[in-house]
Amino acid sequence: MPRFSRCSRRLTVAFVFVACTVAPAAPPAAAPIAPSTDASVFEATGDPVSATPLDKLVRARLRKLGIIPSPLCSDAVFLRRAYLDVIGTLPTLGEAREFLDDRRPDKRQRLVERLLARPEYADYWAMRWSDLLRVKAEFPINLWPNAAQAYHHWIVQALRENRPADVFARELLVSNGSNFRVGPVNFFRAVQSRDPEGLAKAVALTFFGMRAEHWPPERLAGLAGFFTAVRYKATGEWKEEIVFFDSGAPADPAREPIFPDGTPASLAPRQDPREVLADWMLQPKHPWFARALANRSWSWFFGRGIVDAPDDLRPDNPPVNPALLDYLEHELIDSHYDLKNLFRLILNSQTYQRSSLPMDPSPEAAANFAYYPVRRLEAEVLADALNQITGGTDSYVSAIPEPFTFVPADIRSIALPDGSITGGLLETFGRSPRDTGLAAERDNAINATQRLHLLNSTHVLRKLEQGSAMRQLLKPDAYGGEPVVNRLYLTVLSRRPTQAEWARATKPDAGYTMLPDLAWALINSPEFLYRH
């Protein structure tokens, strides 16, 4: 994975103009917007946000290790970063211009609040949760399209309501009913093995961030004991199943319900053991769930957890900053499991808003969050970004379209309800197959096939040449006559061109016919392809 470094501030500029052999002509008579200077592309010139309690815990750890953190990122970098991390969507030209021209000192906090309230928030985070919850109609999960859509709809609705995470988890654990009508019952169907041990492994991974297949057999059997009475019953509708607790199921002596901490469970007659497990799991004195969710949330914003990997919590894999994880865990519990509140704490921190240019290139600096990690855009986010910039669309199909699943042409990739519905770009860029729920299933590493796809594919070229948004963007008299070069940079990179970029792109001997080449070069730049 490429990394932005202090000696490569102009890598994007060089890349763009190596690819674009002829620069565009001078803009029309409208007054140009002053281009940015090189120094302000990635880093802020002042301190746009104050330190928070979270930051003090991170700084204390960095001081102990002798690591100097990076300065804060520029407004343009924060704008793009926050849009991508919160709603999986690029800012539009108008949104970028409005934020960059805003002179209010609290504009970053205001932006965070606006993004958390956007409708795309639920779509993007439903995509993230669907990876973990294995929302997939076909093999090997085999939910079936109707059930996958019901499951996804329930996740989206919970996020729109900002349903507390403990309520969300309880509904997943204890719901009964039709897989077509009660979305959360699909948690007990979205597994490769429906025996009690298979269900226990899914519960441990999802709610505790642990891989129960590595537990001692007796510990796994104890957690499996909570699911020995989960049953599945077919109905008269094809592929519909009722998931329910069978109160008359005989006890299984080999699987007595035992909590993960080794405490035996006490059950009333005919009581659903899943409810007892949920009660135990969501008590503040048993912070397994809160700790795992706090760590997973951190990993969603930084590409790695305080305990890494975020689904491999175990005694011999300790957190790099125990005080930080304790703080996030307690904040989550004290806010009554309000995930948006936890996200807000992270997004408004200096730690999150640091530049991606490392002051210290050591592995310890990366592991302790001394700078923001550079990460490639997810496949769905990249597909949507290309369509937003160009005005193009994509076609999506299910691998086994039975029954036929209609996918509207204008649906965004982040809003696809089923992991079996896919397309060429999504497959090429490592969309999660949703087979296991492990974070590592999503492959964000860059490879030669992906680079060639962006450089040479007719799929991307057609969008650039025929997309309605791109044609409008390149019209000299559109947008009040604002220079096309400014529009391209604001639309693709969410910033204005540097002085060097501006000078090269507005040489008097160039022609407007090469502006599509500039757009193509920007889309192929690392600055576009990566979160930074």
FIVOFI-62866 format. One record per residue (C-alpha): residue in one letter; x, y, z. Coordinates in steps of 0.5 Angstrom, whole numbers, plus 500, padded with zeros to 3 digits. Layout:
BEGIN
+--------+-----+-----+-----+
! residu !  xx !  yy !  zz !
+--------+-----+-----+-----+
!      A !   X !   Y !   Z !
...
+--------+-----+-----+-----+
***
This chain:
BEGIN
+--------+-----+-----+-----+
! residu !  xx !  yy !  zz !
+--------+-----+-----+-----+
!      M ! 500 ! 500 ! 500 !
!      P ! 503 ! 507 ! 498 !
!      R ! 504 ! 512 ! 504 !
!      F ! 504 ! 519 ! 504 !
!      S ! 511 ! 522 ! 506 !
!      R ! 514 ! 529 ! 508 !
!      C ! 518 ! 528 ! 502 !
!      S ! 513 ! 526 ! 497 !
!      R ! 508 ! 532 ! 498 !
!      R ! 508 ! 533 ! 490 !
!      L ! 507 ! 526 ! 488 !
!      T ! 500 ! 527 ! 486 !
!      V ! 502 ! 533 ! 482 !
!      A ! 507 ! 529 ! 479 !
!      F ! 503 ! 523 ! 477 !
!      V ! 497 ! 528 ! 474 !
!      F ! 502 ! 531 ! 469 !
!      V ! 506 ! 525 ! 467 !
!      A ! 499 ! 522 ! 465 !
!      C ! 496 ! 528 ! 462 !
!      T ! 501 ! 530 ! 457 !
!      V ! 497 ! 536 ! 454 !
!      A ! 495 ! 541 ! 460 !
!      P ! 488 ! 545 ! 459 !
!      A ! 488 ! 552 ! 456 !
!      A ! 486 ! 558 ! 461 !
!      P ! 480 ! 559 ! 464 !
!      P ! 474 ! 564 ! 462 !
!      A ! 474 ! 571 ! 464 !
!      A ! 471 ! 569 ! 471 !
!      A ! 475 ! 571 ! 477 !
!      P ! 479 ! 565 ! 479 !
!      I ! 479 ! 562 ! 486 !
!      A ! 486 ! 563 ! 489 !
!      P ! 489 ! 556 ! 489 !
!      S ! 492 ! 553 ! 495 !
!      T ! 499 ! 553 ! 497 !
!      D ! 503 ! 546 ! 497 !
!      A ! 504 ! 547 ! 505 !
!      S ! 497 ! 547 ! 506 !
!      V ! 495 ! 541 ! 502 !
!      F ! 495 ! 535 ! 507 !
!      E ! 497 ! 539 ! 514 !
!      A ! 493 ! 545 ! 518 !
!      T ! 497 ! 551 ! 519 !
!      G ! 494 ! 552 ! 526 !
!      D ! 490 ! 548 ! 531 !
!      P ! 483 ! 547 ! 528 !
!      V ! 481 ! 543 ! 534 !
!      S ! 482 ! 543 ! 542 !
!      A ! 485 ! 536 ! 545 !
!      T ! 480 ! 532 ! 548 !
!      P ! 480 ! 527 ! 554 !
!      L ! 481 ! 522 ! 549 !
!      D ! 487 ! 525 ! 546 !
!      K ! 490 ! 526 ! 553 !
!      L ! 490 ! 518 ! 553 !
!      V ! 493 ! 518 ! 546 !
!      R ! 499 ! 523 ! 548 !
!      A ! 501 ! 520 ! 554 !
!      R ! 502 ! 513 ! 551 !
!      L ! 506 ! 517 ! 545 !
!      R ! 510 ! 521 ! 550 !
!      K ! 512 ! 514 ! 554 !
!      L ! 514 ! 511 ! 547 !
!      G ! 518 ! 518 ! 545 !
!      I ! 514 ! 518 ! 539 !
!      I ! 512 ! 525 ! 536 !
!      P ! 505 ! 525 ! 533 !
!      S ! 503 ! 529 ! 526 !
!      P ! 500 ! 535 ! 526 !
!      L ! 493 ! 536 ! 525 !
!      C ! 490 ! 535 ! 517 !
!      S ! 488 ! 541 ! 513 !
!      D ! 481 ! 543 ! 512 !
!      A ! 480 ! 540 ! 505 !
!      V ! 483 ! 533 ! 508 !
!      F ! 479 ! 533 ! 514 !
!      L ! 473 ! 534 ! 509 !
!      R ! 474 ! 529 ! 505 !
!      R ! 476 ! 524 ! 510 !
!      A ! 470 ! 525 ! 514 !
!      Y ! 465 ! 524 ! 509 !
!      L ! 468 ! 518 ! 507 !
!      D ! 469 ! 515 ! 514 !
!      V ! 462 ! 517 ! 516 !
!      I ! 457 ! 517 ! 510 !
!      G ! 462 ! 513 ! 505 !
!      T ! 461 ! 519 ! 500 !
!      L ! 465 ! 524 ! 497 !
!      P ! 463 ! 531 ! 498 !
!      T ! 460 ! 535 ! 492 !
!      L ! 463 ! 541 ! 489 !
!      G ! 458 ! 545 ! 492 !
!      E ! 459 ! 542 ! 499 !
!      A ! 467 ! 542 ! 498 !
!      R ! 467 ! 549 ! 496 !
!      E ! 462 ! 551 ! 502 !
!      F ! 466 ! 548 ! 507 !
!      L ! 473 ! 551 ! 505 !
!      D ! 470 ! 558 ! 505 !
!      D ! 467 ! 557 ! 512 !
!      R ! 471 ! 561 ! 517 !
!      R ! 467 ! 559 ! 523 !
!      P ! 472 ! 556 ! 528 !
!      D ! 467 ! 550 ! 530 !
!      K ! 466 ! 548 ! 522 !
!      R ! 469 ! 541 ! 523 !
!      Q ! 464 ! 540 ! 529 !
!      R ! 459 ! 542 ! 525 !
!      L ! 460 ! 538 ! 519 !
!      V ! 461 ! 532 ! 524 !
!      E ! 454 ! 533 ! 526 !
!      R ! 451 ! 534 ! 519 !
!      L ! 454 ! 528 ! 517 !
!      L ! 451 ! 524 ! 523 !
!      A ! 444 ! 526 ! 521 !
!      R ! 445 ! 525 ! 513 !
!      P ! 441 ! 519 ! 510 !
!      E ! 447 ! 516 ! 507 !
!      Y ! 450 ! 515 ! 514 !
!      A ! 445 ! 509 ! 515 !
!      D ! 446 ! 506 ! 508 !
!      Y ! 454 ! 506 ! 509 !
!      W ! 454 ! 503 ! 516 !
!      A ! 449 ! 498 ! 514 !
!      M ! 454 ! 496 ! 509 !
!      R ! 459 ! 495 ! 515 !
!      W ! 454 ! 492 ! 520 !
!      S ! 452 ! 487 ! 514 !
!      D ! 459 ! 485 ! 513 !
!      L ! 460 ! 483 ! 520 !
!      L ! 453 ! 480 ! 520 !
!      R ! 454 ! 476 ! 514 !
!      V ! 448 ! 479 ! 510 !
!      K ! 448 ! 474 ! 504 !
!      A ! 443 ! 470 ! 500 !
!      E ! 447 ! 465 ! 497 !
!      F ! 452 ! 460 ! 498 !
!      P ! 455 ! 459 ! 504 !
!      I ! 451 ! 463 ! 508 !
!      N ! 444 ! 461 ! 504 !
!      L ! 439 ! 466 ! 507 !
!      W ! 435 ! 467 ! 501 !
!      P ! 434 ! 474 ! 498 !
!      N ! 427 ! 475 ! 501 !
!      A ! 431 ! 474 ! 508 !
!      A ! 437 ! 478 ! 506 !
!      Q ! 433 ! 484 ! 504 !
!      A ! 429 ! 483 ! 511 !
!      Y ! 435 ! 483 ! 515 !
!      H ! 438 ! 489 ! 511 !
!      H ! 432 ! 493 ! 512 !
!      W ! 432 ! 492 ! 519 !
!      I ! 439 ! 494 ! 520 !
!      V ! 438 ! 500 ! 516 !
!      Q ! 432 ! 502 ! 520 !
!      A ! 436 ! 501 ! 527 !
!      L ! 441 ! 506 ! 524 !
!      R ! 436 ! 511 ! 522 !
!      E ! 433 ! 511 ! 529 !
!      N ! 440 ! 511 ! 532 !
!      R ! 437 ! 505 ! 536 !
!      P ! 442 ! 504 ! 542 !
!      A ! 447 ! 498 ! 541 !
!      D ! 445 ! 494 ! 547 !
!      V ! 438 ! 494 ! 544 !
!      F ! 440 ! 492 ! 537 !
!      A ! 444 ! 486 ! 540 !
!      R ! 439 ! 484 ! 544 !
!      E ! 434 ! 484 ! 538 !
!      L ! 439 ! 480 ! 535 !
!      L ! 440 ! 475 ! 540 !
!      V ! 433 ! 473 ! 542 !
!      S ! 428 ! 475 ! 537 !
!      N ! 423 ! 469 ! 534 !
!      G ! 419 ! 469 ! 528 !
!      S ! 419 ! 469 ! 520 !
!      N ! 426 ! 470 ! 517 !
!      F ! 422 ! 474 ! 511 !
!      R ! 418 ! 478 ! 516 !
!      V ! 423 ! 479 ! 523 !
!      G ! 429 ! 481 ! 520 !
!      P ! 434 ! 480 ! 526 !
!      V ! 432 ! 472 ! 527 !
!      N ! 436 ! 471 ! 521 !
!      F ! 442 ! 472 ! 525 !
!      F ! 441 ! 465 ! 527 !
!      R ! 441 ! 463 ! 520 !
!      A ! 447 ! 467 ! 517 !
!      V ! 452 ! 462 ! 519 !
!      Q ! 455 ! 456 ! 516 !
!      S ! 453 ! 451 ! 521 !
!      R ! 447 ! 452 ! 525 !
!      D ! 449 ! 447 ! 531 !
!      P ! 449 ! 450 ! 538 !
!      E ! 457 ! 450 ! 537 !
!      G ! 456 ! 454 ! 530 !
!      L ! 451 ! 459 ! 533 !
!      A ! 456 ! 460 ! 539 !
!      K ! 462 ! 462 ! 535 !
!      A ! 458 ! 467 ! 531 !
!      V ! 455 ! 470 ! 538 !
!      A ! 463 ! 470 ! 540 !
!      L ! 465 ! 473 ! 534 !
!      T ! 460 ! 478 ! 533 !
!      F ! 459 ! 481 ! 540 !
!      F ! 465 ! 479 ! 544 !
!      G ! 470 ! 480 ! 538 !
!      M ! 473 ! 473 ! 540 !
!      R ! 474 ! 467 ! 535 !
!      A ! 471 ! 461 ! 540 !
!      E ! 474 ! 456 ! 535 !
!      H ! 480 ! 457 ! 539 !
!      W ! 477 ! 456 ! 546 !
!      P ! 478 ! 450 ! 550 !
!      P ! 472 ! 445 ! 548 !
!      E ! 469 ! 446 ! 555 !
!      R ! 468 ! 453 ! 554 !
!      L ! 465 ! 453 ! 547 !
!      A ! 460 ! 448 ! 550 !
!      G ! 458 ! 452 ! 555 !
!      L ! 457 ! 458 ! 551 !
!      A ! 453 ! 453 ! 546 !
!      G ! 449 ! 451 ! 551 !
!      F ! 445 ! 457 ! 551 !
!      F ! 443 ! 455 ! 544 !
!      T ! 441 ! 448 ! 544 !
!      A ! 433 ! 450 ! 544 !
!      V ! 434 ! 454 ! 538 !
!      R ! 429 ! 451 ! 532 !
!      Y ! 428 ! 452 ! 525 !
!      K ! 421 ! 450 ! 522 !
!      A ! 419 ! 451 ! 515 !
!      T ! 412 ! 454 ! 513 !
!      G ! 408 ! 454 ! 507 !
!      E ! 412 ! 459 ! 503 !
!      W ! 418 ! 457 ! 499 !
!      K ! 424 ! 458 ! 503 !
!      E ! 421 ! 461 ! 509 !
!      E ! 423 ! 459 ! 516 !
!      I ! 421 ! 460 ! 523 !
!      V ! 426 ! 461 ! 528 !
!      F ! 424 ! 460 ! 535 !
!      F ! 426 ! 458 ! 542 !
!      D ! 423 ! 451 ! 543 !
!      S ! 421 ! 451 ! 551 !
!      G ! 420 ! 443 ! 551 !
!      A ! 427 ! 441 ! 548 !
!      P ! 430 ! 436 ! 553 !
!      A ! 436 ! 439 ! 557 !
!      D ! 443 ! 437 ! 554 !
!      P ! 448 ! 435 ! 559 !
!      A ! 454 ! 436 ! 555 !
!      R ! 452 ! 443 ! 554 !
!      E ! 450 ! 446 ! 560 !
!      P ! 449 ! 454 ! 559 !
!      I ! 456 ! 457 ! 562 !
!      F ! 457 ! 464 ! 561 !
!      P ! 464 ! 466 ! 558 !
!      D ! 467 ! 468 ! 564 !
!      G ! 466 ! 461 ! 567 !
!      T ! 460 ! 462 ! 571 !
!      P ! 454 ! 457 ! 570 !
!      A ! 448 ! 460 ! 568 !
!      S ! 441 ! 460 ! 573 !
!      L ! 435 ! 458 ! 568 !
!      A ! 428 ! 458 ! 570 !
!      P ! 424 ! 453 ! 568 !
!      R ! 422 ! 454 ! 560 !
!      Q ! 426 ! 460 ! 560 !
!      D ! 429 ! 462 ! 554 !
!      P ! 437 ! 461 ! 555 !
!      R ! 438 ! 467 ! 550 !
!      E ! 435 ! 472 ! 554 !
!      V ! 439 ! 470 ! 560 !
!      L ! 445 ! 471 ! 556 !
!      A ! 443 ! 477 ! 553 !
!      D ! 442 ! 480 ! 560 !
!      W ! 449 ! 478 ! 563 !
!      M ! 452 ! 480 ! 556 !
!      L ! 449 ! 487 ! 557 !
!      Q ! 451 ! 489 ! 564 !
!      P ! 456 ! 494 ! 566 !
!      K ! 460 ! 489 ! 570 !
!      H ! 461 ! 484 ! 564 !
!      P ! 463 ! 489 ! 559 !
!      W ! 465 ! 484 ! 554 !
!      F ! 460 ! 487 ! 549 !
!      A ! 462 ! 494 ! 550 !
!      R ! 469 ! 493 ! 550 !
!      A ! 469 ! 489 ! 544 !
!      L ! 464 ! 494 ! 540 !
!      A ! 468 ! 500 ! 543 !
!      N ! 475 ! 497 ! 540 !
!      R ! 471 ! 495 ! 533 !
!      S ! 468 ! 502 ! 532 !
!      W ! 475 ! 505 ! 533 !
!      S ! 478 ! 500 ! 528 !
!      W ! 473 ! 502 ! 523 !
!      F ! 476 ! 509 ! 523 !
!      F ! 483 ! 507 ! 524 !
!      G ! 484 ! 501 ! 520 !
!      R ! 486 ! 497 ! 526 !
!      G ! 483 ! 496 ! 533 !
!      I ! 486 ! 498 ! 540 !
!      V ! 486 ! 491 ! 540 !
!      D ! 488 ! 488 ! 533 !
!      A ! 485 ! 485 ! 530 !
!      P ! 478 ! 487 ! 532 !
!      D ! 475 ! 480 ! 532 !
!      D ! 481 ! 477 ! 536 !
!      L ! 480 ! 479 ! 543 !
!      R ! 484 ! 474 ! 548 !
!      P ! 489 ! 475 ! 554 !
!      D ! 495 ! 474 ! 550 !
!      N ! 493 ! 480 ! 545 !
!      P ! 493 ! 486 ! 549 !
!      P ! 491 ! 493 ! 547 !
!      V ! 496 ! 498 ! 545 !
!      N ! 493 ! 503 ! 550 !
!      P ! 489 ! 500 ! 555 !
!      A ! 487 ! 506 ! 558 !
!      L ! 484 ! 509 ! 552 !
!      L ! 480 ! 502 ! 551 !
!      D ! 477 ! 503 ! 558 !
!      Y ! 475 ! 510 ! 556 !
!      L ! 471 ! 508 ! 550 !
!      E ! 468 ! 503 ! 553 !
!      H ! 466 ! 507 ! 559 !
!      E ! 463 ! 512 ! 555 !
!      L ! 459 ! 507 ! 551 !
!      I ! 456 ! 505 ! 557 !
!      D ! 455 ! 511 ! 560 !
!      S ! 451 ! 514 ! 554 !
!      H ! 447 ! 508 ! 554 !
!      Y ! 450 ! 505 ! 548 !
!      D ! 449 ! 511 ! 543 !
!      L ! 454 ! 509 ! 538 !
!      K ! 453 ! 516 ! 534 !
!      N ! 456 ! 519 ! 541 !
!      L ! 462 ! 514 ! 541 !
!      F ! 463 ! 516 ! 533 !
!      R ! 462 ! 524 ! 535 !
!      L ! 468 ! 523 ! 541 !
!      I ! 473 ! 520 ! 536 !
!      L ! 471 ! 524 ! 530 !
!      N ! 472 ! 531 ! 534 !
!      S ! 479 ! 528 ! 537 !
!      Q ! 485 ! 531 ! 535 !
!      T ! 487 ! 524 ! 534 !
!      Y ! 483 ! 522 ! 529 !
!      Q ! 484 ! 529 ! 525 !
!      R ! 492 ! 528 ! 525 !
!      S ! 495 ! 529 ! 518 !
!      S ! 497 ! 522 ! 515 !
!      L ! 504 ! 524 ! 514 !
!      P ! 508 ! 521 ! 519 !
!      M ! 513 ! 525 ! 523 !
!      D ! 515 ! 518 ! 526 !
!      P ! 515 ! 512 ! 521 !
!      S ! 516 ! 507 ! 526 !
!      P ! 511 ! 501 ! 527 !
!      E ! 510 ! 503 ! 534 !
!      A ! 508 ! 510 ! 531 !
!      A ! 502 ! 507 ! 527 !
!      A ! 500 ! 502 ! 532 !
!      N ! 499 ! 508 ! 537 !
!      F ! 495 ! 512 ! 532 !
!      A ! 501 ! 518 ! 532 !
!      Y ! 498 ! 519 ! 525 !
!      Y ! 492 ! 518 ! 521 !
!      P ! 493 ! 511 ! 517 !
!      V ! 492 ! 511 ! 509 !
!      R ! 487 ! 506 ! 507 !
!      R ! 484 ! 505 ! 500 !
!      L ! 477 ! 506 ! 499 !
!      E ! 472 ! 500 ! 500 !
!      A ! 470 ! 497 ! 493 !
!      E ! 463 ! 500 ! 494 !
!      V ! 465 ! 507 ! 496 !
!      L ! 470 ! 507 ! 490 !
!      A ! 464 ! 505 ! 485 !
!      D ! 460 ! 510 ! 488 !
!      A ! 465 ! 516 ! 488 !
!      L ! 466 ! 514 ! 480 !
!      N ! 459 ! 515 ! 479 !
!      Q ! 458 ! 521 ! 483 !
!      I ! 464 ! 524 ! 479 !
!      T ! 462 ! 522 ! 472 !
!      G ! 454 ! 521 ! 473 !
!      G ! 455 ! 514 ! 471 !
!      T ! 451 ! 508 ! 473 !
!      D ! 453 ! 501 ! 474 !
!      S ! 449 ! 494 ! 473 !
!      Y ! 449 ! 489 ! 479 !
!      V ! 447 ! 482 ! 479 !
!      S ! 446 ! 476 ! 484 !
!      A ! 450 ! 470 ! 482 !
!      I ! 444 ! 465 ! 483 !
!      P ! 438 ! 470 ! 481 !
!      E ! 433 ! 465 ! 483 !
!      P ! 428 ! 469 ! 485 !
!      F ! 430 ! 474 ! 480 !
!      T ! 432 ! 480 ! 484 !
!      F ! 431 ! 487 ! 481 !
!      V ! 436 ! 492 ! 482 !
!      P ! 435 ! 499 ! 480 !
!      A ! 440 ! 503 ! 476 !
!      D ! 441 ! 508 ! 481 !
!      I ! 442 ! 504 ! 487 !
!      R ! 448 ! 506 ! 490 !
!      S ! 453 ! 500 ! 492 !
!      I ! 453 ! 502 ! 499 !
!      A ! 446 ! 501 ! 499 !
!      L ! 446 ! 494 ! 496 !
!      P ! 442 ! 490 ! 501 !
!      D ! 445 ! 483 ! 499 !
!      G ! 452 ! 481 ! 499 !
!      S ! 450 ! 476 ! 493 !
!      I ! 449 ! 482 ! 489 !
!      T ! 455 ! 484 ! 486 !
!      G ! 458 ! 487 ! 480 !
!      G ! 465 ! 487 ! 476 !
!      L ! 468 ! 493 ! 480 !
!      L ! 466 ! 491 ! 487 !
!      E ! 469 ! 484 ! 485 !
!      T ! 476 ! 487 ! 483 !
!      F ! 476 ! 491 ! 489 !
!      G ! 476 ! 486 ! 494 !
!      R ! 468 ! 487 ! 497 !
!      S ! 467 ! 483 ! 503 !
!      P ! 464 ! 476 ! 501 !
!      R ! 461 ! 476 ! 508 !
!      D ! 462 ! 468 ! 509 !
!      T ! 465 ! 469 ! 516 !
!      G ! 464 ! 475 ! 519 !
!      L ! 471 ! 476 ! 520 !
!      A ! 474 ! 483 ! 518 !
!      A ! 480 ! 481 ! 514 !
!      E ! 475 ! 478 ! 509 !
!      R ! 475 ! 485 ! 506 !
!      D ! 481 ! 486 ! 502 !
!      N ! 483 ! 493 ! 501 !
!      A ! 490 ! 492 ! 499 !
!      I ! 492 ! 495 ! 492 !
!      N ! 494 ! 490 ! 486 !
!      A ! 496 ! 490 ! 479 !
!      T ! 489 ! 488 ! 476 !
!      Q ! 486 ! 494 ! 480 !
!      R ! 491 ! 499 ! 477 !
!      L ! 490 ! 497 ! 470 !
!      H ! 482 ! 497 ! 471 !
!      L ! 482 ! 504 ! 473 !
!      L ! 488 ! 506 ! 467 !
!      N ! 485 ! 502 ! 462 !
!      S ! 478 ! 499 ! 463 !
!      T ! 472 ! 501 ! 458 !
!      H ! 468 ! 501 ! 464 !
!      V ! 472 ! 507 ! 467 !
!      L ! 473 ! 511 ! 460 !
!      R ! 466 ! 510 ! 458 !
!      K ! 464 ! 514 ! 465 !
!      L ! 469 ! 519 ! 464 !
!      E ! 467 ! 520 ! 456 !
!      Q ! 459 ! 519 ! 457 !
!      G ! 457 ! 521 ! 464 !
!      S ! 452 ! 527 ! 465 !
!      A ! 455 ! 530 ! 471 !
!      M ! 462 ! 530 ! 468 !
!      R ! 460 ! 533 ! 461 !
!      Q ! 457 ! 538 ! 465 !
!      L ! 463 ! 539 ! 469 !
!      L ! 467 ! 540 ! 463 !
!      K ! 463 ! 546 ! 460 !
!      P ! 467 ! 552 ! 461 !
!      D ! 460 ! 557 ! 462 !
!      A ! 457 ! 552 ! 467 !
!      Y ! 457 ! 553 ! 475 !
!      G ! 457 ! 561 ! 474 !
!      G ! 464 ! 560 ! 469 !
!      E ! 468 ! 558 ! 475 !
!      P ! 474 ! 555 ! 472 !
!      V ! 474 ! 548 ! 470 !
!      V ! 480 ! 546 ! 473 !
!      N ! 478 ! 548 ! 480 !
!      R ! 471 ! 544 ! 479 !
!      L ! 475 ! 538 ! 477 !
!      Y ! 480 ! 538 ! 483 !
!      L ! 474 ! 540 ! 488 !
!      T ! 470 ! 535 ! 485 !
!      V ! 475 ! 529 ! 485 !
!      L ! 480 ! 531 ! 491 !
!      S ! 475 ! 535 ! 495 !
!      R ! 480 ! 541 ! 495 !
!      R ! 483 ! 547 ! 490 !
!      P ! 489 ! 546 ! 486 !
!      T ! 496 ! 548 ! 489 !
!      Q ! 500 ! 554 ! 485 !
!      A ! 504 ! 549 ! 481 !
!      E ! 498 ! 545 ! 479 !
!      W ! 494 ! 551 ! 477 !
!      A ! 500 ! 554 ! 473 !
!      R ! 501 ! 547 ! 469 !
!      A ! 493 ! 546 ! 468 !
!      T ! 492 ! 554 ! 465 !
!      K ! 498 ! 554 ! 461 !
!      P ! 496 ! 559 ! 455 !
!      D ! 498 ! 554 ! 450 !
!      A ! 494 ! 548 ! 452 !
!      G ! 487 ! 547 ! 450 !
!      Y ! 480 ! 545 ! 453 !
!      T ! 480 ! 538 ! 449 !
!      M ! 485 ! 535 ! 454 !
!      L ! 481 ! 537 ! 460 !
!      P ! 478 ! 530 ! 460 !
!      D ! 485 ! 527 ! 461 !
!      L ! 486 ! 531 ! 467 !
!      A ! 480 ! 528 ! 470 !
!      W ! 482 ! 521 ! 468 !
!      A ! 489 ! 523 ! 471 !
!      L ! 486 ! 525 ! 478 !
!      I ! 482 ! 519 ! 478 !
!      N ! 488 ! 515 ! 477 !
!      S ! 492 ! 519 ! 483 !
!      P ! 493 ! 516 ! 490 !
!      E ! 490 ! 522 ! 493 !
!      F ! 483 ! 520 ! 490 !
!      L ! 484 ! 512 ! 491 !
!      Y ! 486 ! 512 ! 498 !
!      R ! 483 ! 515 ! 505 !
!      H ! 488 ! 520 ! 507 !
+--------+-----+-----+-----+
***
